[in-house]
Amino acid sequence: MNKFVAAALVAAATALGVSGTQAQTGTLAQVKNRGILHCGSGTGLAGFGLPDAQGNWTGIDVDMCRAVAAAIFNDPAKVKFIPLSAKDRFTSLQSGEVDLLSRTTTWTMSRDTSLGLNFAGINYYDGQGFMVRKKLGVDSVLKLAGASICTQQGTTTELNLADYFRANNLKYEVVAFASNTETVKAYESGRCDAFTTDASGLYAERLTLSAPADHIVLPEIISKEPLGPVVRHGDDLWLDIVKWTHYAMLNAEELGVSKANVDEMLKSENPEIKRLLGTEGKYGEAIGLTNDWAYRIVKLVGNYGEVFEKNVGQGSLLKIARGQNALWTKGGLQYAPPIR
Amino acid sequence: MSSIPTETVQPGRASLLYDPKIRGYVYQLALLAVVAFLIWSAASNAIENLRAQKIASGFGFWHNAAGFDVNQKLIPFSASGSTYGQAFYVGLLNTLLVASIGIVLSTFLGFFVGVARLSPNWVLSKLAMIYVEVIRNLPLLLQLFFWYNAVLKPLPDARNSIALPGNIFLNNRGLIMPNPQFGPAFQAVVIAFFLAAAAAVVFYIWSKKQQERTGKQYPNGLITLALIIGLPLIVYFFAGQPLSFDLPQQGRFNLTGGLQIYPEFVALLIGLTTYTAGFIAEVVRAGILAVSRGQTEAANALGLRAGPTLKLVVIPQAMRVIIPPLTSNYLNLTKNSSLAVAIGYPDLVQVFTGTVLNQTGQAVEVVAITMAVYLTISLVTSLFMNIYNKRMALVER
């Protein structure tokens, strides 16, 4: 019996010890070993991350994950999407359930500094807006005094809402739900006068309502919501991979390299394109990948502009203008450091 | 497991080693040590990992400003100035509120349905059976969605509220009624209420003694009712009616002022009550069936009618069977109230494990506190039910 107890102790100690050391190896090595990228996605938001009837995920955030998979595996399909609610997303990333979180997550200081997370860039510049029924006759957020407002709990949206209404000395009633679906349903059933989330989300959710034309998005944008992919703190190589995947897509757009012409561009004499596509220099090796990493991203997923237009821009139902998400050369905020 | 020792032992210590009591202690200590070691390992492992990932830990967040609003609260809470700690209390009180009202209502409904199922009235017993079978076999979460939508859908929007007599309004934001404002002199009324309650207890004990001595029965129920309602009422008028009402006013979007009962609360309460009552009904039925038929026959033979037979003979004996599973159902109701998160009622899980966890990111601390709270509520409920059980247990002479 004593031997049994001792054996149990040893077994328990080894089990705990091993699990402690396993966390030390890099995310890239783990992903390569596993053969598939675990990507934390949203629970369904058109244009950003939504599974279709066949279970294929589409969206701008989804393509971010596909681009990382393309860079690592040369196969954008090697991604397993794990739907996470706003409430569960950080815990899942912290605990290692997902390698990368790409689901309309706002970059804030507290999230960046105290949650053990790192933001790897901004793939969508957004801001918080409000949607109301047309028949209410409201044309400004400032006229929502006394209104009941539906929102998703645990989001920056919930905090901005409180800040904005307090700053403008407006009384309101908040009704918070755990999931976006329930929030929209409650708004549609008339439980709330207004629904608030990121403006892009409002346009996407409006399409799901039974009569989209009966609802309007109010003009005020009450906050900055820089959305982007997130990784765990403490793995610099992995952060670099995700960060430079995003930058590669931006640089490709800026240099005119697209899904259609990327093979021709391999013959380009432009030194910037040569460095991007790996025909010159060893930029891919520096992040633990092969030198044609960016070529694969553009070839298999597309450049930033293509991904934007296909998912949320003119090629989609949402028809959101590029606006702040245009390249810096075209008056927008999207700006990638050069590859050199 | 074979108990043959593999090592040879000194003859002097053999008796000690084979003493079952000593062996029991040794094994229990060994088990305790293993469990303690596992907990310690898990905790230190978690702390180490948190530190490695630079995730903030500790309970410092408790006093940080929360920055979000909650609509249904029993204590003052606002985005300006309230802390995460206060958010915890808001959630906790909301959980306790819905659980305690739910326990009382589900007990009444459960006893009624349980007794109805045994009723000789065919329609009543079949209706009770259908109720139990439907309610028990559907997941509670679905029932909550059903109730939430069923409560909300038929109600008009806030601009077309149904006006009920007494300045009470009903719309899809809830039931809005005059909010009582208590003047300082209202304390006298409260004191009168407690005095009346004490007097009722004293009278009950006196009448019981009288009945044992003389056989004369007093209308206890009526006298208690008269005392508890009458005395505070008299004091209320003497104190100059220290009660006013904050009446709901039509605002731009909704009625403002007044006391509001939210549809989320109502839906959760109905869902929890009807669901748990289905189980309690079966517990009650089992308890009543456990009482031998001979007891009823004996009571009838003594000339007791059906009512007193049930009240004085059957129920007291059935309670002994009913109480332990009833306790489990109370605990389930309390824990199930955490499903509130799905329909937007700000209970402990929604406010604390939902919003606070997400805003602070301190999963380990927040989840540990929540688990400790549910454990405490459950243990306290069990404790009281065990005390009650002891009182109801068969007294052997």
Interface residues (C-beta under 8 A of the other chain):
Chain A: M1 N2 F4 V5 A8 L9 A12 A13 L16 S19 G20 A23 A86 K87 F90 T91 Q94 S110 R111 S114 L115 G116 L136 K143 L144 A145 G146 A147 S148 Q153 G154 T155 E158 L159 L161 A162 D163 R166 K171 Y172 E173 V174 V175 A176 F177 A178 S179 E182 A186 S189 G190 R191 D193 R232 H233 G234
Chain B: M1 S3 Y27 A30 V34 F37 L38 S41 A42 N45 E48 N49 L50 A52 Q53 K54 I55 A56 G67 F68 D69 V70 N71 A79 S80 N149 L152 K153 D157 A158 N172 R173 G251 R252 F253 N254 T256 P263 E264 V341 A342 I343 G344 P346 Q350 G354 T355 L357 N358 Q359 T360 G361 A363
